Amino acid sequence: MLTKDGVLGRRQRLWNTIPSRFEWLLIADPRHVQYLSNFLVNPLSFSAGERAWLLLERSGKATLLGDNFTLRSRAMEPVVDDEVMIKWYDHQHSVINRDHALLEAAKQVADRLYGRVGAVEAEWLPLGAFEVLGLDHESHSIKREAGDGLPDKFPVDLGTTIRSLRRQKDADEIALLKQCMAAGDAGHAFAREFVATGRTELEIYLGVQQAALSAVGRTGLVYGDFRAATKETPKSGGLPTNYALQSGDMYILDYSVCLDGYRSDFTNTICVTDPTPEQQKLYDVVMAAQQAGEKTLRAGRPAKDVFAAVEAPIIEAGMKDRFGHHAGHGIGLAHPEPPVLVRDSTDTLLAGDVVTLEPGLYVPGVGGIRIEHNYLITETGYERLSQHVIALR
């Protein structure tokens, strides 16, 4: 879980980017509510998919807004000073429109916001909230003053500001990501022992899920690619089917374990039977590509340079046309998130980024392979966070 010190530190970093005339911020993206308060609706609860809003005031006060079922479906204890909880359901009366309960919570704090300059996460805030708060939804932008360094439409870009802050992970975020990695490692270890002719993709998924969550001793979400790469269909992805693995197949296990909203994302490809010389060649090339990419990882490195380094061994092997996706990407509260390691990327690696490297090759008549590790970017290089074995057998 996120810590109180981490939450308060992120709030201060956010306020440090906001001009002093702004006295309050209304956060609406559920990921950003969590990032700045540790409030997350338990994704395995009756209220999954519902949301709360977070009101931050420059004085330091933080207030959660929501209905009684949503606020009580918290995955962990939030770091807030107050909660405005609207009764939505009491097991005795019919329910109102649940969104209206959230608007009523906003209405109850509106009086103390009148006459004070604030900003809202407009991308996630419904029109009804603008009306409740008395905001002009047609001209809610606040023109930039000299020296602000902010976009002309700052209220619309509050979400962009927070997304930029999210890239550089704090200590509590990294600790949570390492839990996700440990769970992912356990699932990969299970798969290396379990994958065999006749096993279905679904059977492997269920086993991986159990191994991963058992390793961390808690519930979580497990998703990703649990699919066979056959000679006929060397590139496929998505959730598992009832397809039974056959001799010669290559099983791509590219999955994430999501705990408290944060996630891992790393990959191994397992040959169902002994690899053919052609399959071994694919492995050798992607391993060289990953190792070449690792040598470029450090703060200040343009993301396009990392892509070029990963692609170089693939080009040298004459397989450029068999590598059709990114060389990696950022992870954290979303998947993928910046920086994106692609040929035309304008991103630059920052200390605190958590990124993947995932070269892949997909050759009809041979099969498909993808491998992947996760890395914390530092000023001088990187720390590899994923520890799973990458091997064909």
MOKAMO-V899416 format. One record per helix or strand of 2 or more residues. SS is the DSSP state (helix for helix, strand for strand). FROM is the first residue (numbers start at 1). TO is the last residue. If there is no record, write none. Layout:
ss=[SS	SS]
from=[FROM	FROM]
to=[TO	TO]
This chain:
ss=[helix	strand	helix	strand	strand	helix	strand	helix	strand	helix	helix	helix	helix	strand	strand	strand	strand	helix	helix	helix	strand	strand	strand	strand	strand	strand	strand]
from=[4	24	30	53	62	68	82	98	118	127	158	171	201	221	250	262	266	277	303	320	328	335	354	360	367	372	382]
to=[16	27	37	57	67	72	86	110	120	133	166	194	216	229	259	263	271	294	316	322	331	341	357	363	370	377	384]
